[in-house]
Amino acid sequence: MNKSTRLGPAPWRPSGEADQSPAERVLVALSEQTRPVTTADLVDVVGLHANTVRAHLQELTAAGLVRMETVPPAGRGRPAHQYTITDQGRAVPRVNDPAFAEYRGLTTAFATYLAARSEDPSDEARDIGRAWGRQLASGEETDGADATGLVIRLLTRLGFTPVPPAEATPEEGIALRTCPLLELAEEMPEVICQVHQGLVEGALDQYGSRTTGVQLLPFEEPGACRLHLRDTGPSGSGS
């Protein structure tokens, strides 16, 4: 198959934290936000001087990786600016973190075991994914964000480069542009892809979502898998 028409996501390529520039730190921080944020918000997250953060935001905006919006001031004074990451910005490789390292190592080990030993690896893999999703979500700061936004933030941390649909076309679902276990997913999709679907289901349950359907479509199109979340909304606290 021609590489330009190859179905599915690209492999996730982590960069070392020590190699991150301040601009990359700002971009990573933005990728983990579930709402537009101000310069002051980012200063609290990345620990850089406000002038440094402001300069890098201008640089990232000019590169098309960040979108700036002007909002009216609450009282007297100049209008404020809020920032969100763009689809292009989400496609930039993310730095590794402990959640990703644990996820990748353990998934590789039990996926190989299930594929060789289990009579029904798909169901067992999905159950394991659900348990893992609940565990990962239980340590997340929700910050009042909705469940879909929290899932996108979690998938970003794990190396999936999720790109939400445009507001006008929510039915398109979330594009997963990279896969942290692409080689294994291609070799044993009945295990790896079911782990990924279960992980989302477990996380949504922990976030207190009333999602009635999670559908992961592996290798759906050139450059992405597709994730559909239907009828999401609050339904109390997760367990």
C-alpha positions in Angstrom: 0.0 0.0 0.0 1.2 3.5 -0.8 2.4 5.2 2.4 0.3 8.3 1.6 -2.9 6.2 1.7 -1.9 4.0 4.6 -4.9 3.6 7.0 -4.5 4.3 10.7 -2.5 6.6 12.9 1.2 7.3 12.9 3.5 5.9 15.6 3.9 8.2 18.6 7.4 9.6 18.9 8.2 10.9 22.4 10.9 13.5 23.0 13.0 13.6 26.2 11.9 16.1 28.8 15.5 17.3 29.0 15.3 18.2 25.3 12.2 20.3 25.6 12.5 24.0 24.9 10.4 26.5 26.9 8.1 26.8 23.9 7.5 23.1 23.9 6.7 23.2 27.6 4.1 25.8 26.9 2.6 23.8 24.1 2.5 20.6 26.2 0.8 22.5 29.0 -1.8 23.9 26.5 -2.5 20.4 25.2 -3.5 19.3 28.7 -6.1 22.1 29.2 -9.8 21.4 28.7 -10.8 25.1 28.2 -9.2 28.3 26.8 -6.6 29.7 29.3 -4.8 33.0 29.9 -1.1 33.7 30.1 -1.5 33.8 33.9 -3.0 30.3 33.9 0.0 29.0 31.9 2.5 30.7 34.2 1.1 28.8 37.1 1.4 25.5 35.1 4.8 25.8 33.5 6.6 27.9 36.2 8.1 30.4 33.6 8.1 34.2 33.8 5.0 35.8 32.4 7.0 37.6 29.7 8.6 34.4 28.6 5.3 32.6 28.4 3.8 35.6 26.5 6.7 35.6 24.0 6.3 31.8 23.4 2.6 32.1 23.0 3.1 34.7 20.3 5.7 32.4 18.6 3.3 29.4 18.7 0.4 31.4 17.5 2.4 32.6 14.5 3.3 29.0 13.7 -0.3 28.0 13.7 0.1 25.7 16.8 -2.0 27.9 19.1 -5.1 30.0 18.6 -5.6 33.3 20.4 -9.0 34.7 21.2 -9.7 38.2 22.5 -12.3 38.4 25.3 -13.9 41.6 26.7 -12.6 42.7 30.0 -14.7 42.1 33.1 -14.4 45.8 34.1 -12.3 48.6 33.0 -9.0 47.9 31.3 -7.7 46.2 28.2 -9.3 43.1 26.6 -7.8 39.8 27.7 -6.4 37.1 25.6 -7.2 33.4 25.9 -5.3 30.5 24.2 -6.2 27.1 22.9 -4.1 24.5 21.1 -4.9 23.9 17.4 -5.2 20.6 15.6 -1.7 21.3 14.1 -0.4 21.8 17.6 -1.9 18.6 18.9 0.1 16.7 16.2 3.4 17.8 17.7 5.0 14.8 19.6 4.4 15.0 23.4 6.9 14.5 26.1 6.9 11.2 28.0 5.4 11.0 31.5 5.0 8.3 34.1 1.5 7.4 33.1 2.6 6.8 29.5 5.7 4.8 30.5 3.6 2.5 32.8 0.8 2.1 30.2 3.2 1.2 27.4 5.2 -1.3 29.4 2.4 -3.2 31.0 0.2 -3.2 28.0 2.9 -4.8 25.9 3.4 -7.5 28.5 -0.2 -8.6 29.1 -1.2 -8.1 25.4 1.4 -10.7 24.4 0.2 -13.0 27.2 -3.5 -12.7 26.3 -3.0 -13.2 22.6 -1.1 -16.5 23.3 -3.1 -17.9 26.3 -6.6 -16.5 26.3 -9.6 -18.1 24.5 -11.3 -14.7 24.3 -8.6 -12.1 24.3 -10.8 -9.3 23.1 -13.2 -9.4 26.1 -10.4 -9.8 28.6 -8.4 -7.0 27.0 -11.4 -4.7 27.2 -12.0 -5.5 30.8 -8.4 -4.8 31.7 -8.6 -1.5 29.7 -11.7 -0.5 31.7 -10.0 -1.1 35.0 -6.9 0.8 33.9 -9.0 3.7 32.6 -10.7 4.0 36.0 -7.4 4.0 37.8 -5.8 6.6 35.5 -8.9 8.9 35.7 -9.1 8.6 39.5 -5.8 10.6 39.9 -6.9 13.3 37.5 -7.8 16.9 38.5 -11.1 17.5 36.8 -11.1 21.3 37.1 -14.8 21.4 36.4 -14.2 20.1 32.8 -16.7 17.9 31.1 -16.0 14.2 30.6 -15.2 14.4 26.9 -12.6 17.1 27.6 -11.1 15.0 30.4 -10.8 12.0 28.1 -9.1 14.1 25.4 -6.6 15.3 28.0 -5.9 11.7 29.2 -5.5 10.4 25.7 -3.0 13.3 25.0 -0.9 12.2 28.0 -0.9 8.6 26.7 0.4 9.6 23.3 -2.7 9.4 21.0 -2.7 13.0 19.8 -6.5 13.3 19.9 -8.0 15.9 17.7 -11.6 16.9 18.6 -14.1 17.5 15.8 -15.1 21.0 14.7 -18.1 22.4 16.4 -20.1 22.2 13.2 -19.4 18.5 12.7 -19.5 16.7 16.1 -20.6 13.5 14.4 -17.1 13.0 13.0 -15.8 12.0 16.4 -12.3 12.4 17.8 -9.4 11.6 15.5 -6.5 9.7 17.1 -3.6 10.8 15.0 -0.8 8.8 16.7 -0.7 5.4 18.5 1.8 4.7 21.3 1.6 1.0 20.5 1.2 1.0 16.8 3.3 -2.0 15.9 1.4 -4.2 18.5 -1.9 -2.8 17.4 -1.2 -3.8 13.8 -0.1 -7.2 14.9 -2.9 -8.0 17.4 -5.7 -5.4 17.1 -8.2 -7.8 18.9 -6.1 -7.1 22.0 -4.6 -3.6 21.8 -7.6 -1.8 20.2 -9.9 -3.4 22.8 -7.7 -2.2 25.6 -7.9 1.3 24.2 -11.7 1.2 23.9 -12.0 -0.2 27.4 -9.6 2.4 28.8 -11.9 5.2 27.4 -15.0 3.5 28.9 -13.4 3.1 32.3 -12.2 6.7 32.3 -15.6 8.0 31.4 -17.2 5.9 34.1 -14.7 7.3 36.7 -15.4 10.9 35.5 -19.1 10.4 36.1 -20.3 10.4 32.5 -23.6 8.9 31.3 -22.1 7.9 28.0 -24.2 5.2 26.4 -21.8 4.3 23.6 -18.1 4.4 23.1 -17.0 3.3 19.6 -13.4 3.0 18.6 -12.9 2.5 14.8 -9.3 1.3 14.4 -7.4 2.2 11.2 -10.5 4.0 10.0 -8.8 6.4 7.6 -5.4 7.6 6.4 -3.7 9.1 9.3 -6.1 8.3 12.1 -8.3 6.0 14.1 -11.7 7.4 15.1 -13.3 7.5 18.5 -17.0 8.3 18.9 -18.5 9.2 22.3 -22.3 9.4 22.4 -24.7 11.0 24.9 -22.1 12.2 27.3 -23.0 14.2 30.4 -22.7 14.2 34.1 -24.4 11.5 36.1 -22.8 11.8 39.5 -19.4 10.8 40.8 -17.6 7.8 39.4 -16.5 4.9 41.5 
